């Protein structure tokens, strides 16, 4: 029997959807993939959680449209938000941070319940949300979309990437949205949605040497304005506008930059050294129609703040004997400079000028050097154990020790048991954490010598990993 020439088949690509819950990681991690994000119109990070039951997104302030996440029932201030595994959008950015990351920029979102790893700092109490942005060497070369609706909302996004050569790649992420239509469908004389305009840009460069050296640099800039209140309110720039109609205005200018460099030993792929540097300049101004009080208001209620942050982390990872015993150790330094000015809009005649200045100005400078170590044991069968400890020397509040533990045990083929315990520590920003109250008639009285918040988080959870 003679052989006949065979027919060449075309390329076959097999794809599968990854599990929403990771059965590999010791911490309780849920992943929202890029495919999950296509289920809803994700114009920004806040809308990315609409189909997820683990994170609840609530509107904290209907006047300005600010939204926040709730994880394990706690306010979003107790959840650490990281971008590409670096702390970001914290402090004064917290009230409006869910609107600062555009949906088309996001590759995936990791939701970690519990305090997580000591490597990412000491501020996570209820959990961590890590947002992975598009990678220069993996994303589409061009993505452009425009979204509009009957309310007059317009959203424009442009992602452009280039592989310059086998070692260099870059991606440019652009976003703009605008709502200029005064919407009042229930005829209550108040805007249903705040007027808002945002311009947002981020540029990332990546270098892969091929011999163990990987470097990444990113720069970002944001400008956003918001206006809410009564339909008749017009921001003329004069104080009289806030007395004629009830209204609020907010403006944010933000610049960010980071550099990440890592080296992996070619003959020891389990051993690496990394240096992470990041900096942020955040400027925020706002004004509100004054609240009624016994003392007549002479000017709008205003809250302005600036935050300048620098973070440096040096991280070393290797093994003890074999890859079943992995350790990570490092040093970190956090610099936070806060300058806040809050004016009620009226003068308390019982206050002296010095008392008034002290009540209106809240300045704080934090310098926090720290060291951390984390040990991971994995027996390759059914047990993973991660224990971490970090110690930070806060210039205002002294030594802070943060222990954390995560244990995962595969009890059966499709059943995973997890136990997590850890401690968190954060310095509150009373006004920014309660920015939604500024739109009300409440009077603010902030005590002196406020202490930081400390909390323990302990939990256990079984989970079935079977899939149908």
Steps between C-alpha positions, in 0.01 A plus 500: 500500500653827389523792740318814404611852579352619828296815544652767719271623771474861609604622842278394788474720808354356819381754756340457840367734762704507818329441835363805680639374831863393517553158658878545491565812704502471882294818536132517405535656154229565243597606148293718268647437156488715189225274369292561815539874451325477162175393668418861587590843372802559725576865448711504817612284791180557700288343227735201470353345815136506387494127422705401805340399829813524716536877471212739548519843340287769661444867426638680803400846380214546253581869451855448369445143378785357712500122534680263733550127536404292801694181568400269787244762597757770574545840339735523202755691707592172667576327168841545341479594134809411297577552132738240357565391860608846617295704753313772312201735524519527878465784747327807357422316174280243678158673461509505117768241419264248338448747215872555435563169315324452166347161424684445167831548681441199726631154416367329814406563863603288798285518813675373812294455815699546818817689579708335224879521475734716710691591181227745394507696825306524824181680394285206381243407766189361329674401175686607191392582145783471247437647155721375217529748215564406138854372437697667218622169353168312525212737430336591168696742286197724458168529682262790454144529626239767559202465731201729526152485651175692505605694810772675304788301647795460261793265564804470269789253537816437300759229572805485274798269545819440305771231506797713409737202498523164682612679816299824506122552498264778601129565544312831511166505680269799447157564645255789506140526614257788513148559627380854435126436484300611805286194567201529738254227408312504832452881491634557852715794379819305582732337249455123477864469392782747564654685208848357451794518262813287521821477299721207592824370345748228588814387317691183583838385367641150547850362442587127501871432456469125448778443756296544818456879514147641469417868542174694477424872520158665511378861500144622547304826517136574584277806505139476616227752584158432655195713570183396683204642684196690375425529130519878521847504657773648279867499589588860419811501716340747741389419855149639435417200277506268803243717681256539210463124447631194677806367317831320532814504289810278506820509298787249505843513342714191540844389375649157557820322404671173582803290407537126559822308438565134573786263437468121497814290521528305169633189675262535797152586361353487852720787619433865416561854619256784438486876554165683488473879503182709471391858553168688500396865502127533577326839519130535587274803544129509581228745603147451639206723572525580873292319758244683710634596840447747780782708352423625146737370236719749320655263242453148364617198697831399342732202527835503320781251531832396353681171547852421389603140537821309436541125546813288461524122544803273468402133477709181492360152438671161517460147640619311805645175373235432234196665345269358767638768733487852350569822683469867417661781695538869444510860609250778436464873555175698482484879486161673524457878519140614559386862486125548564296818547136475609289813553142484628399822326436707810710648780458376854524814711625300799813389314826687499684535165750236616222257591323562170818431305563180695142380441509578128844359416583135538859426398670167547830359380561126530840337458485125545806278449423130529629145455309183420550127448269229371544122495304261275489123539335284233519122510375465138213278616246660728647768727614858446608713794591872481617690808611863486615767739582864447616773738462870416631800690239775464636845579170601667375177659810294569561135420226305324532121475283324242480117505302311235425133431331315213454121489345293222425129536362283218271278705372308197529509122250783463498650849733770631517623860653840575590673825620860513596733784674832503530848639452830319588859583394825336508872572158647436427815302181612679377747239591304186364177652169679562491722192137408435401686818629829359190525281274487808420754770712320759760698689847349525678475832828310474679407819867562558763229535304236309655155523546264204262211438617146573301185435530122484336297226455126558299264281466154351316378192447165326441507126412242241705536181294263286378643170223382270 
